[in-house]
Amino acid sequence: MKLKYYLIILFLLLIPMLVMVYSVHAKNLGAKAEKTIGLNYYYGRNGFKRNYSKAVYWFRKAAEGGNANAQFVLARFYYLGQGVKQNYPKAIYWLKKSAAKGNINAQLDLGHIYYYGHVVKQNYPEAAYWFNKAAA
């Protein structure tokens, strides 16, 4: 019986250390892995509980690491106010970063935003520019 309690105590003491090691390791994985962790938090899969704030954290890390898809998803988070306070200028910033790297979805979103003048001044030439980039 004592052995059972010792094992439980040992396990409880190891959990914080394992989480710390995992966190340190995850921070050094690179943009693709960071994006994957963000997806796990977003969808609540692979043992991760759904948590939009944590998803934003990992997508931001991946976006800052240059991952165009993560930049696009982060822009959507800011645009919709999901997991972060809604912030259109930040959404446009990340859409442009992603679009500049060739992300067609970001290019199309920018085209629509400028065409309809949603959160920016309506600008047909700018809309045409982004639609043409997406079509190329």
N, C-alpha and C positions, 0 to 999 in steps of 0.2 A: 504494500500500500504506500509506504514511504517513497519507493522508487517512482511510482506514478506521480506523486506530488512533485518530486524533484524534476522529473521530465517536463511536467507542465510549467514549472517555474523557469526551467532552462529555456523552454520554447518561448515563453513570454518575454524573456530577456533578450532572446535572439531576434525577435521580430523587428524591434527598432533598428538594430544593426543591419539587418537584411534590407530594410526599406532604405536606409541611408546609403548602403552600397549600391542598391539598384538605382537610386536617384542620381548618385555621382556617375555611375556607369552610363545611365540614359542620357545625361547631359553631354556626354562625349561621343555619342553614337553618330551624329551627323544628321543632316536635314531630312533625309528619307526616313530614317528610323523615328525621328521626332514627329514627322507627319503621321507615321503609323500609330504612334502612341496617341496623338491627337485624335485620330479616327476612332481608336478604341474607346477613348473617353466620350467622344461625340455620340457614338452608337451604343455605348455600354456593352461592349462585347469582349471576348477573350479574358474574362475575369475582372474587367474594369467596370466600375459603376458609372452610369451616365453622369457626366459632370461637364457642363458647357464651359465653365470658367477654366477648368484644367485643360479642356480641349483647346481653348483659345491660347493658353500659355504655351502648349506644345506646338501649335500651328504658328504662333509668333516666332518661336525659336527656329522652326524650319524655314519660315518666310525670311527671317533675318539671315539665315544661312544660304539663301538664294534659291530655294525651291519654288518654282513658278506656280505649281499647283497649290502649295501651302499659302502662297501670297494671294491667290485667287480666293481660297476658302476663308482666309483671314479677312479679306475685303468684304466677303459676304457676311461674316460675323458682325463687322462694324456697320454695314449697310442695314442689316436687319435688327441690330441691337441684341444679338443672341450671345449670351455669355459675357458681354461687355456693354457699356453704355453706347447707345447709337451715336455714331460719329461719321457723318458723310464725308468730310474732308479726308479722314483716315481711310475710308473705304475707297475713295477715288485714288488716293496715293498708292494703296496696295494693288488696286486694279491696274493702274498704269505700270507699276513695276512688273506685274505678272504679264501684262499685254506686251511689254517691251521684250520679254523673253519668249514671245511667240505663243502664249496661251490664248487659244482661239475663243474660249468662253469669256475670258476677261476682255478681249477685243470686242466681242459682240455686246457684252454688258456696257462697255464704254460707248459703243455706237448707239445703243438704245438710250442711255442716259443723256447723251448730247442731242440726239434726235428729238426726244420728247421734252428736254429741258428739265428733267427731274433732278433736283438738288444742285444743278448748275444752270447757267444761262444757256438757253437753247442755241445750238450752234450746228447748223447743217453741214458746213465744210468739215468740222471736226468729226461729226458723226460719220460722214462719208469716208474720211480718212480711216477710222477704226473699222468700218464695215469692209472697206477694201483690203485692209491688213488681214482681216479674218478670212476673206475670200481667196486671198493669194496662196 
